[in-house]
Amino acid sequence: MRYAIGGRAIFDGLDITARRGRITAFMGPSGTGKTTLLRLITGQVHAERGSVRVFGEEVSTMSSKDLFALRRRMGMLFQNGALLTDEDVYENVAFPLRAHTKLPESLIRQLVLTKLHAVGLRGGARLMAAELSGGMARRVALARAVVMDPDILIYDEPFVGLDPISMGVICRLIKQMNEALGITSIVVSHDVHELATIAHESFLLSQGKVVAAGTPDELNRSTAPEVRQFMGGLADGPVPFHYPAPDYFSQLLEVAP
Amino acid sequence: MSTPGDSLVVAWLRRLGAMTLFLGQILARIIPSFGKPGLIVKQIYNAGARSLVIVMLSGLFVGMVLGLLGFDTLQRFGSEDSLGVLAALGMLKVLGPVLTALLFAGRAGTSLTSEIGLMKSTDQLTAMQMMAVDPLRHVIAPRFIGGIIAMPLLAATFSVVGLYGAQLIGVQQMGVDVGAFWSQTQNAVDLHDANEGIVKSLVFGVACSLIAVYEGFHCEPTPEGVGLATTRTVVTSSVMVLLLNYLLTAAFLTRS
């Protein structure tokens, strides 16, 4: 698959498969296009060449109606939670149910409380989105993402900005959702250690391509320079530390304009 | 929507075209959005009820000024009893719809733009799309309809309060006969005059609401982008209201 913005290729020759019922992780340095990959999978943007298939159906050629039908089978956890700020926790989780079903209020209540209980926030049902910490917001967003019982759950940087406790909670929830509900999970992150504990398979992306794939253990054992730099958190390597610039000393000695 | 090389005229034409297309998209979702009347009622409350105090206060003061200036001018011709007619026609036909629309742009319009812009910058609109919920239907159309319904109600309130403001000054302070004030008003103002005000406020409601939701929906999802979009809402709405007011006034005068 190829995808470019303004002529600049974000992905060129990318070939990835996420298997049903498993947790697949996409890792890579910032700016590699991990979130763009999620946007391609969910049909928010379309590939320039090649194909993106979900449940065996081509996403780029889908009508809006089919795309919305597909998205009903998906849940997505956004980096910042993306909760509706004028609604409380309960209404945020109930939102997809109210939008897509005509369930009686009593049943909506049951479903919402069940999902909130699963993420440990049943007691915070009446808190407003602005009253939640980052970790709590992420958990509410997770409850909202699973309230329609999706077949696929997509997580966009679920660990960013979380303290170790919240990170551990989110990690455990991702694993639980996958194991208990059999949900196919796609996780985009650069938190190597957290992903190693939950992912069945990982893809390391760099410069628009997959530079390594396998289980987290296999990636850890890899000797490829890109993999070593990323897994070891090395400042310099195939991904340069410095943004392209003229010679350092010459620039320092230049007379300021 | 505009590209860097565009001249000012081309940029405005592009924007006008984009806004027209956006209006078409909203209109296609108007009927489905009535399926959730609660959303529309909430927006009528937000745009209408929350603007009520500022509209009533402004109406009162404008009416009082109209009473003072009207009395001063009319008494030179010995026709101060016609103050009610002057105030009623001025309020119904021009001041009510125009000033309400300008207040609406500053109060409700900016609120709509910044709310939608913030929803965009915090991924709430994308999250809705990902939940297979159309933001145009769920967020934009109810706000658009709410604005259109609220505007004539606010303009009517403005005109009524303004007329009482003129009466307060003319009758209570300047000594115009109360019977003459109201009876002349009743005789001189007919349904045609009221229609002009209603049509104007409906048109201004469409323009102001469209501009507000368009700017919010298309803003750059950054703090600066939301701020700029909010400013554009006020500026564009104000200019558009004054332009449309001229065109509609001319059209009504030609018809009568």
Interface residues (C-beta under 8 A of the other chain):
Chain A: T42 Q44 F68 A69 R71 R72 M74 M76 F78 Q79 N80 A82 L83 L84 T85 F95 P96 A99 H100 R144 M148
Chain B: L118 M119 T122 D123 Q124 T126 A127 Q129 M130 M131 A132 V133 D134 H138
